Amino acid sequence: MKLRNWQQECITQALKHFESNSHFFCQATPGAGKTTMATELAAELYKGEKVDFVLCFSPSVSVSNGFHAALSKRFDRRFDGKVGAIGGTYTYQSMAYLNDEFWEIFDHHKVLVIFDEIHHCSGRTEEDSNSWGEKILQHVKNKATYTLALSGTPWRSDNTAIVLSKETPPIECDYQYSLLNAVQDNVCRKPKVVLIDNEKLILNTNKIKSKQFTSIGNLLDEPNIKYSLILNDPKAILHLLKMGCEKLEAIRKENRNAGGLIVASSILHAETILKVLTQELGQSAVLVSYKIPNAHQVIDSFRESGIEWIVSVGMISEGTDIPRLQVCCHLSNIKTELYFRQVLGRILRVNDAPNQKAWLYTFAEHKLMEYARQIEKDIPDSYLLINSICKNEGKKIGNNNPLTYALLNNGLLNEIPSISFDQGVETNSTKNNDSEFIEIDLLGSYREEIISIFESPFY
């Protein structure tokens, strides 16, 4: 297998590190190819008789399946954890159900343990750890021959320590491969973040009558006004989705299988978005959430299909490899930098298509603007402001694609919910209790700030 330069460099450094240390922490930007690097490092250790078995833990079934496929292919051996296998892949959630007999493997064999997206596991000691970090401290820390920790975003939103990390803050990684490095090496796409705003918003509450705001940020500075009001406003959703659809349509003229991801706030929110995409905008789309029993089958089918959009509720945030994704609409109410970078990472994986542009659309909320600019700071002053008036509100983008309904009829998703555009989620009119009433209306023209990361506007 031909490795990327950073992967070979990291493997060489890890093997040298393991001569005197048992734990190696690699930070590589989402989409850079951590799974391939880890698999090849495991193969090198096994070939050199440094380890007898390889175990891998990761945060989701989808990521675990990806590691299982990669390790099985590289070793040409089983990785199902059964008799005759030389390893196994598991989720962090499964740690709670592994018995003492499982952990006895460390007492009798040389074992490499891979922890993917280890930032999910916290704690210096068992007393201050979360449940996953506690299991690692109890069963792995002082028993595994080697441990390899991987993360694209090596910090935690709650500012607690990552398990197995060095004592001194900030977290020290043994090897780092940044997004800037990846873009310069053509390992990841250059992302553009589009922050959508509105120049005239009207707020009505039981205490305020027709107060006007000139931006979403100004509105959200008002006491008791939540971002969810924007995320659930029908006009705002439609405008953002239309922009995403137009961009995907343009990319698909060159890359006919290019796809888009929409990260929704809730299942009801996702169902509404799905209906808008398919019935209002004529797009082909599927939905995945924890409530769909065969969600991973839907993801696998989407990965190899030509369907335009996948709408996700907490299923495609990190580690899921779908290189054909090039457009993302971030409509989640989770506003942490960790999550923002993970979502952005879903559209950065390069493939062999001619157009390798990546676009993320979201609203101009304070924190999301800050995160976008934080990424952009590697090359300052590289964003520009574009004002545009929303036109052709009634235009349908694309055609009603039978792929959507074919996929539904094949049992991969139930029927699209029979809900109207402004039902099923909080709309622009909300009652928090009997005495509170909040209503917003977006009456102004829309404007977009485009942050062109790692690329001059004059490039």
C-alpha positions in Angstrom: 0.0 0.0 0.0 1.3 3.4 -0.9 1.1 5.7 2.1 0.8 9.5 2.2 3.9 11.2 3.3 2.5 12.2 6.7 1.3 8.6 7.3 4.7 7.2 6.7 6.4 9.9 8.8 3.9 9.2 11.7 4.5 5.5 11.6 8.3 5.9 11.6 8.0 8.3 14.6 5.6 6.0 16.4 7.9 2.9 16.0 10.8 4.9 17.3 8.7 6.2 20.2 7.6 2.7 21.1 11.2 1.7 21.8 11.0 3.6 25.1 7.3 4.5 25.6 4.1 2.5 25.5 1.7 5.2 24.5 1.6 7.3 21.3 -0.9 10.1 20.6 -1.5 11.2 17.0 -3.6 14.2 16.1 -4.5 14.3 12.4 -7.1 16.6 10.9 -10.5 14.9 10.1 -10.3 13.3 6.6 -6.5 12.9 6.6 -6.5 9.1 6.7 -5.9 8.1 10.4 -7.5 4.7 9.9 -5.0 3.8 7.2 -2.1 5.0 9.2 -3.2 3.1 12.3 -3.8 -0.1 10.3 -0.3 0.0 8.7 1.4 0.8 12.1 -0.4 -2.2 13.6 0.8 -4.4 10.7 4.4 -3.2 11.2 4.2 -4.1 14.9 2.7 -7.5 14.2 5.2 -8.3 11.5 8.0 -7.4 13.8 6.6 -9.7 16.5 6.1 -6.8 18.8 2.4 -7.7 19.4 0.3 -10.8 19.2 -3.1 -9.1 19.0 -4.7 -5.8 18.0 -7.8 -4.4 19.6 -9.5 -1.2 18.4 -12.1 0.9 20.2 -14.1 3.8 18.6 -17.1 6.0 19.3 -19.6 4.5 16.9 -20.6 1.3 15.0 -20.0 3.0 11.7 -16.4 3.9 12.6 -15.8 0.5 14.2 -17.0 -1.2 11.0 -14.6 0.9 9.0 -11.7 -0.2 11.2 -12.8 -3.8 11.0 -12.8 -3.7 7.2 -9.4 -1.9 7.0 -7.7 -4.3 9.5 -9.2 -7.4 8.0 -8.0 -6.4 4.5 -4.5 -5.4 5.6 -3.8 -8.5 7.7 -5.9 -10.9 5.6 -7.1 -12.3 8.9 -10.3 -12.2 10.9 -10.8 -9.3 13.4 -14.1 -10.5 14.9 -12.7 -11.2 18.4 -13.5 -14.9 18.2 -11.2 -18.0 18.4 -8.7 -17.9 15.6 -8.9 -14.1 15.1 -5.9 -11.9 15.8 -8.0 -9.0 17.1 -11.3 -7.3 17.3 -13.0 -3.9 16.8 -15.4 -2.6 19.4 -17.3 0.6 20.3 -16.6 2.5 23.5 -20.2 1.8 24.5 -19.4 -2.0 24.4 -16.8 -1.7 27.1 -19.5 -1.9 29.7 -20.4 -5.4 28.6 -16.9 -6.9 28.2 -16.3 -9.4 31.1 -13.1 -10.1 33.0 -12.2 -12.9 30.7 -12.0 -10.5 27.8 -9.5 -8.2 29.7 -7.4 -11.2 30.6 -5.8 -11.1 27.2 -3.4 -8.4 28.5 -2.1 -10.9 31.2 -0.9 -13.4 28.7 -0.2 -11.6 25.4 1.4 -8.6 23.8 -1.5 -6.4 22.7 -1.7 -3.1 20.8 -4.9 -1.1 21.5 -6.0 1.6 19.1 -8.3 4.3 20.5 -10.0 6.3 17.8 -11.3 9.7 18.6 -10.0 9.3 22.1 -11.3 12.7 23.2 -14.6 10.9 24.0 -12.8 9.3 27.0 -11.8 11.5 29.9 -10.0 11.2 33.2 -6.6 11.3 34.9 -7.8 9.0 37.7 -10.8 6.6 38.1 -12.4 9.2 40.4 -12.5 12.0 37.8 -13.0 9.9 34.7 -16.1 9.3 32.6 -17.3 5.7 32.2 -15.2 5.0 29.1 -12.1 6.6 30.5 -12.6 4.6 33.7 -12.5 1.3 31.8 -9.3 2.3 30.0 -7.7 3.3 33.3 -8.8 0.0 34.9 -8.0 -2.5 32.2 -5.7 -1.0 29.6 -3.4 1.8 30.8 -0.8 -0.3 32.7 -1.4 -3.6 30.9 -1.3 -3.1 27.1 2.0 -3.4 25.4 1.3 -0.4 23.3 -1.6 2.0 22.9 -2.2 4.3 19.9 -4.6 7.2 20.5 -6.1 9.0 17.6 -8.0 12.3 17.4 -8.9 14.9 14.8 -10.0 17.3 17.5 -7.8 16.6 20.6 -9.7 18.4 23.3 -13.0 18.2 25.2 -15.7 20.8 25.3 -16.0 20.4 29.1 -12.2 21.1 29.4 -11.6 17.9 31.3 -8.5 15.8 30.7 -8.4 13.2 27.9 -7.5 9.8 29.2 -3.9 8.7 28.7 -2.9 12.2 27.7 0.2 13.8 29.3 -0.3 15.7 32.6 0.6 19.2 31.4 -2.0 21.3 29.6 -2.6 22.0 26.8 -2.7 18.4 25.5 0.6 17.4 24.0 0.4 15.1 21.0 3.4 13.0 19.9 2.6 13.7 16.3 0.4 16.4 14.7 -0.9 16.9 11.2 -3.0 20.0 10.9 -5.7 20.9 8.4 -3.4 23.4 6.9 -0.8 20.7 6.4 -3.4 18.5 4.8 -4.7 21.2 2.4 -1.1 22.0 1.3 -0.4 18.3 0.7 -3.7 17.9 -1.3 -4.8 15.4 1.3 -7.9 17.4 2.3 -10.1 19.9 0.3 -9.9 23.6 0.9 -13.2 24.4 2.7 -15.4 27.5 2.3 -17.7 28.4 5.2 -20.8 30.4 4.2 -22.3 32.3 7.2 -25.9 33.3 6.3 -27.4 36.4 7.9 -30.5 38.6 7.5 -30.6 42.4 7.6 -34.1 42.8 9.1 -35.6 40.6 11.8 -38.7 41.5 13.8 -39.2 40.2 17.3 -42.5 40.1 19.1 -43.0 38.8 22.7 -45.5 39.5 25.4 -43.0 42.2 26.6 -41.6 43.5 23.3 -43.7 44.6 20.3 -42.1 44.7 16.9 -38.5 45.3 17.9 -36.2 45.3 14.8 -32.7 43.8 14.5 -30.2 44.1 11.7 -28.5 40.7 12.1 -29.0 37.3 13.6 -26.2 38.0 16.1 -28.0 41.2 17.3 -31.2 39.2 17.8 -29.5 36.5 19.7 -28.0 39.1 22.1 -31.5 39.7 23.3 -32.3 38.0 26.6 -34.1 34.6 26.4 -33.8 34.4 22.6 -32.4 31.1 21.6 -30.6 30.0 18.4 -33.3 27.3 17.9 -35.7 30.1 16.8 -33.6 30.6 13.7 -32.9 26.9 13.1 -36.7 26.2 13.1 -37.8 29.3 11.1 -39.3 28.0 7.8 -38.1 31.0 5.7 -34.5 30.7 7.1 -34.4 26.9 6.6 -35.7 27.2 3.0 -33.2 29.9 2.1 -30.2 28.0 3.5 -31.2 24.7 1.9 -31.7 26.4 -1.4 -28.2 27.8 -1.3 -26.8 24.4 -0.5 -28.9 22.7 -3.3 -27.7 25.3 -5.8 -24.1 24.7 -4.9 -24.4 20.9 -5.0 -26.1 21.1 -8.3 -23.2 23.2 -9.7 -20.7 20.7 -8.4 -22.6 17.7 -9.8 -22.2 19.1 -13.3 -18.6 18.0 -12.9 -18.9 15.3 -10.2 -22.2 13.6 -11.0 -22.1 11.6 -7.7 -21.2 14.4 -5.4 -23.4 14.5 -2.3 -24.5 16.7 0.5 -24.9 16.3 4.3 -27.4 18.1 6.4 -26.9 18.0 10.2 -30.2 18.5 11.9 -31.1 19.3 15.5 -33.6 16.6 16.2 -35.6 13.8 14.5 -38.6 16.1 14.0 -36.3 18.8 12.6 -34.7 16.3 10.2 -38.1 15.0 9.0 -39.1 18.5 8.2 -35.9 19.1 6.3 -36.3 15.9 4.4 -39.7 16.9 3.3 -38.5 20.3 2.2 -35.7 18.8 0.2 -37.8 16.2 -1.6 -41.1 18.0 -2.0 -40.2 21.6 -2.1 -36.7 21.5 -3.8 -37.0 18.3 -5.8 -33.9 16.6 -4.3 -33.2 13.0 -3.7 -32.5 12.4 0.0 -32.4 9.9 2.9 -32.5 10.3 6.6 -30.5 8.6 9.3 -30.9 8.7 13.1 -30.6 6.5 16.1 -34.3 5.6 15.8 -33.8 3.9 12.4 -32.8 0.3 13.2 -30.8 -0.1 9.9 -29.2 3.4 9.9 -25.8 2.1 9.1 -27.1 0.2 6.1 -28.7 3.5 4.9 -25.3 5.2 5.3 -23.5 2.4 3.4 -26.1 2.5 0.6 -25.8 6.3 0.4 -22.0 6.1 0.3 -22.1 4.1 -3.0 -25.2 5.7 -4.5 -25.9 8.9 -6.5 -28.5 10.2 -4.1 -28.0 13.9 -3.5 -28.5 14.4 0.2 -28.3 12.6 3.5 -30.0 14.2 6.5 -28.4 13.1 9.8 -29.3 13.4 13.5 -26.1 12.5 15.4 -25.0 9.8 13.0 -22.4 11.4 10.7 -20.3 13.7 12.9 -16.9 12.1 13.0 -15.0 9.2 11.5 -17.6 8.3 8.9 -15.9 8.1 5.5 -18.1 9.3 2.6 -15.6 11.1 0.2 -18.4 12.1 -2.2 -19.8 14.6 0.4 -18.8 18.1 -0.7 -21.6 20.3 0.6 -22.8 20.5 4.2 -25.7 22.4 5.8 -25.0 22.8 9.5 -28.4 23.1 11.2 -27.6 21.6 14.6 -28.1 23.5 17.8 -24.8 22.1 19.1 -22.5 25.0 19.0 -19.1 23.8 20.2 -15.8 24.2 18.3 -15.2 20.4 18.6 -18.5 19.6 16.9 -18.1 22.3 14.3 -14.7 21.0 13.2 -16.0 17.4 13.2 -18.9 18.3 10.9 -16.6 20.3 8.6 -14.4 17.3 8.4 -17.1 15.2 6.8 -16.7 17.2 3.5 -12.9 17.4 3.4 -12.0 13.9 2.2 -10.5 14.0 -1.2 -11.4 11.6 -4.0 -10.5 11.3 -7.7 -13.3 13.5 -9.0 -12.3 16.7 -11.0 -14.0 19.2 -8.6 -12.6 19.1 -5.1 -14.3 22.1 -3.5 -16.0 21.8 -0.1 -18.8 24.1 1.1 -20.3 24.4 4.6 -23.5 26.5 5.1 -24.7 27.7 8.4 -26.2 30.8 10.1 -24.2 33.8 11.4 -24.4 32.8 15.0 -21.7 34.3 17.2 -19.9 31.1 18.1 -20.1 29.5 14.7 -18.6 32.7 13.2 -15.8 32.6 15.7 -15.0 29.0 14.9 -14.9 29.6 11.2 -12.6 32.5 11.6 -10.4 30.5 14.1 -9.8 28.0 11.3 -9.2 30.8 8.8 -6.6 32.5 11.0 -3.9 30.3 9.5 -3.9 32.8 6.6 -5.4 36.1 7.9 -7.6 38.4 6.0 -8.7 35.8 3.5 -12.5 36.1 3.8 -14.8 38.5 2.0 -18.3 39.7 2.5 -20.9 39.2 -0.2 -24.4 40.8 0.0 -27.1 39.2 -2.0 -30.9 39.5 -2.2 -32.8 36.2 -2.0 -34.4 35.7 -5.4 -36.5 33.0 -7.1 -38.0 31.8 -3.8 -40.4 29.6 -5.7 -37.8 27.9 -7.8 -37.4 24.2 -7.6 -33.9 22.9 -7.8 -33.2 19.6 -9.5 -35.8 17.1 -10.5 -37.9 14.8 -8.4 -35.5 11.9 -8.3 -37.0 8.4 -8.2 -33.9 7.2 -6.3 -35.4 8.7 -3.2 -38.5 6.7 -3.4 -36.8 3.6 -4.7 -34.6 3.6 -1.6 -37.7 4.1 0.6 -39.5 1.3 -1.2 -36.6 -1.0 -0.7 -37.1 -0.8 3.1 -34.1 1.4 4.0 -36.4 4.2 5.3 -40.0 4.5 6.2 -42.3 6.8 4.3 -41.6 10.5 4.5 -43.6 11.8 7.5 -46.8 13.5 6.5 -46.2 16.8 8.2 -46.4 20.3 6.9 -43.4 22.6 6.5 -44.1 24.5 9.7 -45.0 21.6 11.9 -43.1 18.9 13.8 -40.5 21.4 15.1 -40.4 24.6 17.0 -41.5 27.2 14.5 -41.0 31.0 14.6 -43.8 31.2 17.1 -43.0 29.6 20.5 -44.7 29.3 23.9 -42.2 28.6 26.6 -45.0 28.6 29.2 -48.4 30.2 29.6 -47.0 33.7 30.2 -44.3 33.8 27.5 -44.8 34.2 23.8 -41.9 34.7 21.3 -42.3 35.3 17.6 -39.7 36.3 15.0 -40.1 37.2 11.3 -37.2 37.5 8.8 -38.2 40.3 6.5 -34.9 41.6 5.2 -32.7 40.4 2.3 -30.2 37.7 3.1 -26.5 38.3 3.0 -23.6 35.8 3.1 -20.2 36.1 4.6 -17.9 33.6 2.8 -14.8 32.5 4.7 -12.5 31.0 2.2 -10.1 29.0 4.4 -6.5 28.7 3.3 -7.2 30.5 0.1 -6.9 34.1 -0.8 -10.0 35.7 -2.3 -7.8 36.8 -5.2 -6.5 33.2 -5.8 
